[in-house]
């Protein structure tokens, strides 16, 4: 067991705005990280891709070569908001990690489809394990939205630990 504890692992934790990812990070800190480890914890936030809007031309048909033209003010505001959200999520995650002694905490913010980016980053960052939360979508929602955790479980280059948040019993009286 001493060899397992002495190994320097690189644990990638995918975080987002949802409580599920913060629960997964907390679970990881309580159950995977030990004080004697020399692990590196990498907190990864993926900014979703920008939405592309198509315009209708004057005849009511879709204009395939056209898109809504946003003013630079609107684009700047949307970009600032996206950066603010990323910063808040990373700060919240770093706060959960503040009491770690020997564990190095790195942060990474990427841009794109979370399914692809998370899988790509496991290889690029040399992750020994990927930890992520599960939103617990039902069958219908998962069919439309796709499951990021399921995609990563199938395609990541390292073992994937999906942490499900227990169903809350608060307010069920």
N, CA, C and O of each residue as an XYZ file, in Angstrom:
692
protein
N       0.826     -1.202      0.000
C       0.000      0.000      0.000
C       0.864      1.257      0.000
O       0.451      2.296     -0.515
N       2.055      1.166      0.573
C       2.930      2.337      0.628
C       3.303      2.798     -0.772
O       3.422      3.999     -1.017
N       3.493      1.836     -1.713
C       3.827      2.202     -3.087
C       2.694      2.984     -3.732
O       2.932      3.952     -4.454
N       1.473      2.567     -3.471
C       0.316      3.253     -4.064
C       0.218      4.682     -3.540
O      -0.115      5.603     -4.285
N       0.511      4.859     -2.254
C       0.426      6.191     -1.675
C       1.564      7.079     -2.143
O       1.390      8.292     -2.262
N       2.742      6.489     -2.415
C       3.898      7.272     -2.805
C       3.831      7.700     -4.269
O       4.475      8.678     -4.650
N       3.080      7.000     -5.081
C       2.976      7.332     -6.500
C       2.365      8.725     -6.667
O       1.392      9.086     -6.005
N       2.957      9.470     -7.552
C       2.448     10.815     -7.822
C       1.415     10.709     -8.933
O       1.755     10.563    -10.107
N       0.162     10.785     -8.546
C      -0.927     10.680     -9.526
C      -1.338     12.056    -10.018
O      -1.204     13.059     -9.319
N      -1.847     12.070    -11.254
C      -2.426     13.282    -11.832
C      -3.913     13.011    -11.977
O      -4.340     12.231    -12.828
N      -4.695     13.673    -11.127
C      -6.145     13.455    -11.108
C      -6.831     14.673    -11.699
O      -6.735     15.779    -11.167
N      -7.525     14.453    -12.807
C      -8.243     15.520    -13.488
C      -9.685     15.515    -12.996
O     -10.367     14.492    -13.063
N     -10.149     16.665    -12.499
C     -11.531     16.777    -12.035
C     -12.235     17.807    -12.919
O     -11.849     18.975    -12.958
N     -13.271     17.355    -13.625
C     -14.044     18.259    -14.485
C     -15.054     18.995    -13.609
O     -15.846     18.371    -12.903
N     -15.019     20.326    -13.661
C     -15.944     21.129    -12.864
C     -16.783     22.019    -13.778
O     -16.334     22.449    -14.841
N     -18.009     22.282    -13.338
C     -18.888     23.194    -14.063
C     -19.764     23.917    -13.054
O     -19.502     23.874    -11.852
N     -20.809     24.585    -13.543
C     -21.665     25.387    -12.664
C     -22.548     24.529    -11.762
O     -23.082     25.034    -10.774
N     -22.713     23.265    -12.071
C     -23.635     22.394    -11.350
C     -23.105     21.934    -10.004
O     -21.899     21.806     -9.795
N     -24.043     21.690     -9.100
C     -23.684     21.167     -7.775
C     -23.065     19.776     -7.883
O     -22.276     19.373     -7.028
N     -23.425     19.050     -8.932
C     -22.927     17.681     -9.091
C     -21.408     17.648     -9.228
O     -20.756     16.762     -8.674
N     -20.842     18.601     -9.957
C     -19.386     18.590    -10.134
C     -18.669     18.972     -8.845
O     -17.598     18.440     -8.553
N     -19.244     19.882     -8.076
C     -18.620     20.260     -6.801
C     -18.731     19.108     -5.798
O     -17.829     18.889     -4.990
N     -19.845     18.376     -5.862
C     -19.981     17.194     -5.014
C     -18.910     16.165     -5.395
O     -18.285     15.560     -4.525
N     -18.705     15.974     -6.705
C     -17.697     15.017     -7.171
C     -16.303     15.431     -6.697
O     -15.506     14.584     -6.294
N     -16.012     16.731     -6.746
C     -14.716     17.220     -6.257
C     -14.584     16.970     -4.761
O     -13.543     16.494     -4.308
N     -15.615     17.282     -3.988
C     -15.582     17.035     -2.531
C     -15.376     15.559     -2.239
O     -14.593     15.199     -1.361
N     -16.078     14.704     -2.974
C     -15.963     13.252     -2.791
C     -14.532     12.817     -3.093
O     -13.948     12.015     -2.363
N     -13.984     13.345     -4.156
C     -12.607     13.027     -4.543
C     -11.633     13.422     -3.431
O     -10.729     12.659     -3.091
N     -11.822     14.614     -2.869
C     -10.925     15.088     -1.807
C     -11.011     14.205     -0.561
O     -10.002     13.966      0.101
N     -12.209     13.723     -0.243
C     -12.393     12.892      0.951
C     -11.946     11.450      0.742
O     -11.461     10.811      1.676
N     -12.105     10.931     -0.481
C     -11.920      9.498     -0.707
C     -10.707      9.099     -1.547
O     -10.268      7.951     -1.477
N     -10.166     10.004     -2.325
C      -9.040      9.638     -3.190
C      -7.722     10.273     -2.778
O      -6.655      9.693     -2.981
N      -7.798     11.448     -2.208
C      -6.592     12.187     -1.854
C      -6.242     11.898     -0.400
O      -7.088     12.004      0.489
N      -4.984     11.531     -0.172
C      -4.563     11.349      1.218
C      -3.407     12.303      1.489
O      -2.676     12.693      0.579
N      -3.260     12.664      2.732
C      -2.280     13.672      3.128
C      -0.850     13.311      2.727
O      -0.045     14.194      2.432
N      -0.537     12.016      2.715
C       0.839     11.619      2.408
C       1.101     11.538      0.908
O       2.219     11.245      0.486
N       0.081     11.794      0.110
C       0.263     11.685     -1.346
C       0.965     12.910     -1.903
O       0.977     13.976     -1.286
N       1.534     12.742     -3.049
C       2.165     13.853     -3.765
C       1.380     14.057     -5.067
O       1.958     14.349     -6.114
N       0.069     13.900     -4.981
C      -0.787     13.987     -6.156
C      -0.863     15.406     -6.699
O      -0.619     16.383     -5.992
N      -1.208     15.485     -7.972
C      -1.538     16.761     -8.595
C      -3.008     16.687     -8.967
O      -3.444     15.772     -9.665
N      -3.749     17.646     -8.499
C      -5.178     17.736     -8.797
C      -5.341     18.827     -9.851
O      -4.945     19.973     -9.640
N      -5.928     18.457    -10.988
C      -6.122     19.425    -12.066
C      -7.616     19.707    -12.178
O      -8.405     18.814    -12.485
N      -7.992     20.953    -11.928
C      -9.384     21.369    -12.023
C      -9.616     21.916    -13.419
O      -9.001     22.908    -13.811
N     -10.503     21.273    -14.174
C     -10.750     21.656    -15.565
C     -12.165     22.174    -15.742
O     -13.133     21.493    -15.402
N     -12.280     23.383    -16.275
C     -13.573     23.953    -16.639
C     -13.568     24.148    -18.151
O     -12.613     24.682    -18.714
N     -14.641     23.712    -18.800
C     -14.744     23.872    -20.253
C     -15.854     24.861    -20.562
O     -17.021     24.631    -20.247
N     -15.463     25.978    -21.191
C     -16.467     26.960    -21.626
C     -17.168     26.377    -22.848
O     -16.511     25.969    -23.805
N     -18.509     26.336    -22.820
C     -19.225     25.769    -23.958
C     -19.014     26.612    -25.212
O     -18.731     27.807    -25.127
N     -19.154     25.971    -26.388
C     -18.960     26.723    -27.630
C     -20.018     27.804    -27.784
O     -21.127     27.690    -27.262
N     -19.653     28.857    -28.512
C     -20.617     29.919    -28.783
C     -21.748     29.385    -29.639
O     -21.538     28.531    -30.499
N     -22.942     29.889    -29.400
C     -24.093     29.498    -30.203
C     -24.020     30.252    -31.525
O     -23.757     31.455    -31.553
N     -24.253     29.538    -32.612
C     -24.259     30.171    -33.924
C     -25.709     30.380    -34.327
O     -26.501     29.438    -34.334
N     -26.045     31.593    -34.657
C     -27.411     31.925    -35.042
C     -27.498     32.055    -36.554
O     -26.642     32.683    -37.177
N     -28.527     31.466    -37.145
C     -28.734     31.666    -38.578
C     -29.816     32.701    -38.762
O     -30.734     32.813    -37.950
N     -29.701     33.450    -39.825
C     -30.655     34.526    -40.095
C     -31.614     34.099    -41.199
O     -31.308     33.222    -42.007
N     -32.758     34.725    -41.215
C     -33.681     34.543    -42.325
C     -33.443     35.692    -43.289
O     -33.310     36.844    -42.876
N     -33.389     35.370    -44.591
C     -33.235     36.469    -45.539
C     -34.598     37.135    -45.743
O     -35.581     36.726    -45.126
N     -34.664     38.143    -46.589
C     -35.886     38.918    -46.775
C     -37.082     38.096    -47.237
O     -38.221     38.528    -47.062
N     -36.853     36.929    -47.820
C     -37.960     36.115    -48.337
C     -38.456     35.112    -47.303
O     -39.387     34.355    -47.578
N     -37.865     35.097    -46.146
C     -38.284     34.138    -45.110
C     -37.531     32.824    -45.182
O     -37.772     31.932    -44.368
N     -36.613     32.684    -46.149
C     -35.793     31.466    -46.235
C     -34.549     31.645    -45.379
O     -34.100     32.763    -45.124
N     -34.017     30.535    -44.950
C     -32.775     30.615    -44.179
C     -31.656     31.102    -45.080
O     -31.487     30.624    -46.202
N     -30.905     32.045    -44.580
C     -29.728     32.519    -45.300
C     -28.537     31.705    -44.837
O     -28.058     31.894    -43.719
N     -28.051     30.805    -45.675
C     -27.006     29.882    -45.251
C     -25.651     30.553    -45.075
O     -24.833     30.101    -44.274
N     -25.415     31.606    -45.801
C     -24.114     32.257    -45.673
C     -24.170     33.412    -44.687
O     -23.155     34.053    -44.411
N     -25.347     33.672    -44.164
C     -25.484     34.810    -43.263
C     -25.684     34.336    -41.830
O     -26.097     33.202    -41.588
N     -25.395     35.196    -40.914
C     -25.685     34.955    -39.502
C     -26.043     36.289    -38.905
O     -25.790     37.331    -39.510
N     -26.624     36.274    -37.736
C     -26.898     37.558    -37.093
C     -25.573     38.237    -36.825
O     -24.615     37.609    -36.375
N     -25.530     39.493    -37.100
C     -24.321     40.258    -36.842
C     -24.466     40.894    -35.469
O     -25.316     41.761    -35.264
N     -23.642     40.465    -34.543
C     -23.655     41.051    -33.218
C     -22.673     42.207    -33.201
O     -21.606     42.141    -33.811
N     -23.036     43.248    -32.508
C     -22.096     44.365    -32.373
C     -20.933     43.894    -31.507
O     -21.048     42.933    -30.747
N     -19.832     44.585    -31.640
C     -18.660     44.199    -30.848
C     -18.950     44.357    -29.354
O     -18.368     43.640    -28.539
N     -19.847     45.290    -28.978
C     -20.220     45.463    -27.571
C     -20.889     44.202    -27.029
O     -20.582     43.745    -25.928
N     -21.807     43.650    -27.821
C     -22.530     42.446    -27.374
C     -21.574     41.268    -27.284
O     -21.616     40.507    -26.318
N     -20.714     41.112    -28.281
C     -19.741     40.009    -28.265
C     -18.819     40.151    -27.059
O     -18.532     39.167    -26.377
N     -18.355     41.368    -26.793
C     -17.478     41.617    -25.641
C     -18.195     41.287    -24.333
O     -17.608     40.680    -23.438
N     -19.459     41.685    -24.224
C     -20.251     41.409    -23.019
C     -20.443     39.903    -22.824
O     -20.304     39.390    -21.713
N     -20.765     39.197    -23.925
C     -20.954     37.736    -23.834
C     -19.651     37.046    -23.439
O     -19.662     36.110    -22.640
N     -18.537     37.502    -23.991
C     -17.234     36.919    -23.687
C     -16.856     37.184    -22.229
O     -16.337     36.298    -21.549
N     -17.118     38.410    -21.746
C     -16.825     38.767    -20.356
C     -17.647     37.901    -19.406
O     -17.131     37.405    -18.404
N     -18.936     37.721    -19.726
C     -19.803     36.891    -18.889
C     -19.260     35.460    -18.835
O     -19.183     34.863    -17.762
N     -18.885     34.916    -19.990
C     -18.349     33.559    -20.057
C     -17.080     33.431    -19.213
O     -16.897     32.445    -18.499
N     -16.212     34.431    -19.301
C     -14.978     34.423    -18.500
C     -15.272     34.557    -17.013
O     -14.613     33.920    -16.191
N     -16.271     35.395    -16.657
C     -16.664     35.555    -15.250
C     -17.193     34.247    -14.674
O     -16.856     33.878    -13.550
N     -18.022     33.548    -15.446
C     -18.566     32.260    -14.990
C     -17.418     31.273    -14.769
O     -17.358     30.601    -13.739
N     -16.519     31.192    -15.735
C     -15.372     30.283    -15.610
C     -14.561     30.614    -14.359
O     -14.175     29.717    -13.609
N     -14.304     31.900    -14.138
C     -13.535     32.320    -12.968
C     -14.216     31.960    -11.669
O     -13.563     31.507    -10.729
N     -15.538     32.159    -11.603
C     -16.303     31.827    -10.385
C     -16.261     30.333    -10.099
O     -16.074     29.925     -8.953
N     -16.432     29.519    -11.129
C     -16.427     28.061    -10.945
C     -15.058     27.601    -10.457
O     -14.961     26.812     -9.518
N     -14.004     28.095    -11.093
C     -12.638     27.710    -10.694
C     -12.343     28.166     -9.268
O     -11.745     27.417     -8.496
N     -12.749     29.372     -8.908
C     -12.514     29.872     -7.545
C     -13.251     29.024     -6.501
O     -12.701     28.700     -5.449
N     -14.493     28.677     -6.808
C     -15.270     27.829     -5.893
C     -14.583     26.474     -5.708
O     -14.507     25.959     -4.593
N     -14.086     25.906     -6.801
C     -13.395     24.616     -6.729
C     -12.085     24.735     -5.952
O     -11.760     23.863     -5.146
N     -11.331     25.815     -6.191
C     -10.074     26.012     -5.469
C     -10.319     26.190     -3.975
O      -9.504     25.759     -3.160
N     -11.432     26.820     -3.609
C     -11.775     27.004     -2.197
C     -11.953     25.647     -1.509
O     -11.533     25.467     -0.367
N     -12.574     24.701     -2.206
C     -12.744     23.356     -1.635
C     -11.394     22.676     -1.392
O     -11.274     21.821     -0.514
N     -10.381     23.060     -2.173
C      -9.063     22.422     -2.095
C      -8.082     23.156     -1.180
O      -6.923     22.755     -1.075
N      -8.524     24.216     -0.523
C      -7.590     25.098      0.196
C      -6.834     24.421      1.335
O      -5.743     24.868      1.690
N      -7.385     23.353      1.919
C      -6.720     22.725      3.064
C      -5.736     21.622      2.688
O      -5.153     20.991      3.569
N      -5.547     21.385      1.407
C      -4.626     20.330      0.982
C      -3.188     20.735      1.289
O      -2.792     21.876      1.049
N      -2.413     19.798      1.820
C      -1.041     20.095      2.211
C      -0.042     19.785      1.096
O       0.586     20.690      0.547
N       0.100     18.504      0.766
C       1.132     18.078     -0.190
C       0.633     18.004     -1.630
O       1.408     17.735     -2.549
N      -0.629     18.235     -1.817
C      -1.223     18.083     -3.143
C      -1.121     19.395     -3.904
O      -1.498     20.458     -3.409
N      -0.604     19.291     -5.114
C      -0.516     20.456     -5.981
C      -1.859     20.620     -6.689
O      -2.427     19.639     -7.169
N      -2.368     21.840     -6.758
C      -3.637     22.104     -7.448
C      -3.356     23.003     -8.649
O      -2.823     24.105     -8.517
N      -3.728     22.501     -9.817
C      -3.593     23.278    -11.044
C      -4.996     23.556    -11.579
O      -5.928     22.796    -11.317
N      -5.138     24.643    -12.325
C      -6.431     24.942    -12.937
C      -6.240     25.117    -14.433
O      -5.191     25.551    -14.909
N      -7.286     24.766    -15.151
C      -7.253     24.852    -16.607
C      -8.639     25.259    -17.081
O      -9.635     24.679    -16.649
N      -8.715     26.240    -17.957
C      -9.973     26.630    -18.577
C      -9.805     26.448    -20.080
O      -8.906     27.030    -20.688
N     -10.663     25.646    -20.665
C     -10.611     25.375    -22.100
C     -11.934     25.795    -22.725
O     -12.866     26.187    -22.022
N     -12.012     25.711    -24.045
C     -13.195     26.160    -24.776
C     -13.586     25.084    -25.793
O     -12.730     24.567    -26.511
N     -14.873     24.749    -25.852
C     -15.347     23.784    -26.845
C     -16.431     22.885    -26.284
O     -17.005     23.164    -25.232
N     -16.703     21.812    -26.992
C     -17.689     20.834    -26.544
C     -17.089     20.079    -25.364
O     -16.061     19.420    -25.517
N     -17.715     20.164    -24.182
C     -17.130     19.519    -22.995
C     -16.803     18.041    -23.200
O     -15.785     17.563    -22.700
N     -17.649     17.314    -23.925
C     -17.381     15.884    -24.161
C     -16.021     15.673    -24.798
O     -15.231     14.846    -24.342
N     -15.755     16.425    -25.851
C     -14.505     16.242    -26.588
C     -13.315     16.821    -25.840
O     -12.254     16.200    -25.772
N     -13.493     18.011    -25.281
C     -12.380     18.695    -24.616
C     -11.910     17.912    -23.388
O     -10.706     17.752    -23.184
N     -12.839     17.428    -22.576
C     -12.447     16.679    -21.372
C     -11.649     15.439    -21.769
O     -10.600     15.161    -21.187
N     -12.146     14.693    -22.760
C     -11.427     13.487    -23.203
C     -10.045     13.840    -23.756
O      -9.061     13.159    -23.464
N      -9.978     14.893    -24.544
C      -8.704     15.331    -25.124
C      -7.720     15.708    -24.023
O      -6.540     15.366    -24.100
N      -8.199     16.408    -23.002
C      -7.323     16.884    -21.937
C      -6.799     15.744    -21.059
O      -5.718     15.867    -20.482
N      -7.544     14.636    -20.945
C      -7.017     13.512    -20.150
C      -5.700     13.022    -20.740
O      -4.758     12.710    -20.011
N      -5.645     12.957    -22.072
C      -4.413     12.529    -22.728
C      -3.345     13.606    -22.710
O      -2.184     13.342    -22.398
N      -3.748     14.822    -23.048
C      -2.813     15.941    -23.151
C      -2.134     16.249    -21.823
O      -0.951     16.589    -21.795
N      -2.879     16.132    -20.714
C      -2.336     16.450    -19.393
C      -1.766     15.229    -18.667
O      -1.275     15.340    -17.544
N      -1.833     14.073    -19.313
C      -1.297     12.850    -18.699
C      -2.042     12.437    -17.446
O      -1.432     12.018    -16.462
N      -3.365     12.555    -17.480
C      -4.173     12.215    -16.298
C      -4.153     10.714    -16.030
O      -4.272      9.899    -16.946
N      -3.999     10.371    -14.755
C      -4.087      8.969    -14.329
C      -5.532      8.581    -14.053
O      -5.880      7.400    -14.061
N      -6.377      9.589    -13.807
C      -7.784      9.346    -13.517
C      -8.573     10.612    -13.808
O      -8.088     11.727    -13.610
N      -9.807     10.417    -14.286
C     -10.745     11.513    -14.493
C     -11.877     11.339    -13.499
O     -12.466     10.262    -13.407
N     -12.183     12.393    -12.754
C     -13.298     12.376    -11.808
C     -14.309     13.413    -12.282
O     -13.959     14.557    -12.574
N     -15.570     12.990    -12.353
C     -16.605     13.932    -12.772
C     -17.930     13.572    -12.136
O     -18.162     12.433    -11.730
N     -18.791     14.568    -12.060
C     -20.114     14.355    -11.510
C     -21.072     13.881    -12.587
O     -20.788     13.959    -13.782
N     -22.203     13.393    -12.137
C     -23.259     12.977    -13.049
C     -24.474     13.844    -12.769
O     -24.896     13.984    -11.621
N     -25.033     14.425    -13.820
C     -26.217     15.276    -13.639
C     -27.462     14.458    -13.361
O     -28.475     15.003    -12.923
N     -27.402     13.162    -13.608
C     -28.541     12.309    -13.303
C     -29.748     12.574    -14.183
O     -30.889     12.441    -13.741
N     -29.494     12.953    -15.439
C     -30.608     13.168    -16.364
C     -31.360     11.867    -16.582
O     -30.774     10.785    -16.544
N     -32.642     11.979    -16.806
C     -33.440     10.810    -17.167
C     -33.156     10.416    -18.607
O     -32.391     11.080    -19.306
N     -33.767      9.353    -19.033
C     -33.536      8.801    -20.362
C     -33.822      9.812    -21.471
O     -33.031      9.938    -22.406
N     -34.933     10.529    -21.384
C     -35.330     11.460    -22.438
C     -34.348     12.640    -22.530
O     -33.860     12.968    -23.611
N     -34.071     13.265    -21.389
C     -33.162     14.413    -21.378
C     -31.777     14.001    -21.869
O     -31.131     14.734    -22.618
N     -31.326     12.817    -21.439
C     -30.011     12.334    -21.841
C     -29.963     12.091    -23.343
O     -28.934     12.321    -23.978
N     -31.085     11.620    -23.920
C     -31.139     11.364    -25.358
C     -30.982     12.666    -26.144
O     -30.331     12.687    -27.188
N     -31.574     13.744    -25.646
C     -31.483     15.024    -26.351
C     -30.190     15.768    -26.057
O     -29.567     16.309    -26.971
N     -29.783     15.803    -24.803
C     -28.619     16.582    -24.411
C     -27.320     15.796    -24.530
O     -26.245     16.379    -24.675
N     -27.422     14.492    -24.468
C     -26.226     13.670    -24.449
C     -25.624     13.688    -23.060
O     -25.756     14.673    -22.333
N     -24.982     12.636    -22.698
C     -24.371     12.542    -21.383
C     -22.871     12.757    -21.517
O     -22.174     11.960    -22.145
N     -22.383     13.838    -20.922
C     -20.951     14.117    -20.966
C     -20.195     13.008    -20.245
O     -19.176     12.522    -20.735
N     -20.704     12.605    -19.065
C     -20.000     11.578    -18.292
C     -19.976     10.241    -19.033
O     -18.964      9.541    -19.009
N     -21.071      9.883    -19.685
C     -21.110      8.635    -20.436
C     -20.122      8.679    -21.603
O     -19.410      7.706    -21.854
N     -20.080      9.796    -22.308
C     -19.150      9.957    -23.428
C     -17.704      9.811    -22.941
O     -16.894      9.122    -23.561
N     -17.399     10.471    -21.823
C     -16.038     10.422    -21.282
C     -15.679      9.018    -20.802
O     -14.548      8.566    -20.978
N     -16.646      8.332    -20.197
C     -16.393      6.962    -19.735
C     -16.004      6.063    -20.906
O     -15.197      5.146    -20.752
N     -16.583      6.330    -22.076
C     -16.308      5.520    -23.262
C     -15.040      5.952    -24.004
O     -14.412      5.132    -24.674
N     -14.658      7.224    -23.892
C     -13.616      7.755    -24.780
C     -12.365      8.325    -24.116
O     -11.382      8.596    -24.807
N     -12.374      8.512    -22.814
C     -11.193      9.087    -22.147
C     -10.039      8.094    -22.182
O     -10.243      6.882    -22.258
N      -8.826      8.630    -22.124
C      -7.636      7.780    -22.210
C      -7.169      7.261    -20.852
O      -6.074      6.709    -20.743
N      -7.994      7.434    -19.819
C      -7.632      6.973    -18.482
C      -8.908      6.467    -17.793
O     -10.008      6.663    -18.310
N      -8.765      5.820    -16.634
C      -9.974      5.408    -15.902
C     -10.822      6.627    -15.527
O     -10.299      7.701    -15.227
N     -12.143      6.432    -15.553
C     -13.087      7.510    -15.258
C     -13.913      7.119    -14.046
O     -14.488      6.032    -13.997
N     -13.969      8.013    -13.068
C     -14.803      7.811    -11.891
C     -15.945      8.816    -11.960
O     -15.728     10.026    -11.902
N     -17.170      8.296    -12.086
C     -18.350      9.150    -12.141
C     -19.000      9.117    -10.767
O     -19.423      8.061    -10.295
N     -19.077     10.277    -10.131
C     -19.613     10.379     -8.776
C     -21.043     10.890     -8.859
O     -21.292     12.007     -9.314
N     -21.977     10.057     -8.415
C     -23.380     10.468     -8.394
C     -23.715     11.101     -7.058
O     -23.381     10.567     -6.000
N     -24.365     12.223     -7.117
C     -24.789     12.911     -5.903
C     -26.003     12.186     -5.335
O     -26.928     11.860     -6.079
N     -26.015     11.930     -4.031
C     -27.173     11.260     -3.453
C     -28.421     12.114     -3.620
O     -28.349     13.343     -3.609
N     -29.554     11.464     -3.772
C     -30.823     12.194     -3.880
C     -31.064     12.912     -2.557
O     -30.929     12.326     -1.483
N     -31.418     14.177     -2.650
C     -31.652     14.981     -1.456
C     -32.991     14.611     -0.834
O     -33.982     14.411     -1.536
N     -33.004     14.524      0.477
C     -34.258     14.244      1.179
C     -34.810     15.518      1.821
O     -35.854     15.497      2.474
N     -34.089     16.630      1.625
C     -34.541     17.893      2.222
C     -35.852     18.331      1.572
O     -36.017     18.244      0.355
N     -36.752     18.788      2.378
C     -38.030     19.309      1.876
C     -39.032     18.254      1.456
O     -40.049     18.577      0.840
N     -38.764     17.002      1.777
C     -39.688     15.945      1.342
C     -40.748     15.650      2.411
O     -41.527     14.707      2.269
N     -40.776     16.440      3.455
C     -41.765     16.207      4.523
C     -43.131     16.645      4.085
O     -44.091     16.528      4.848
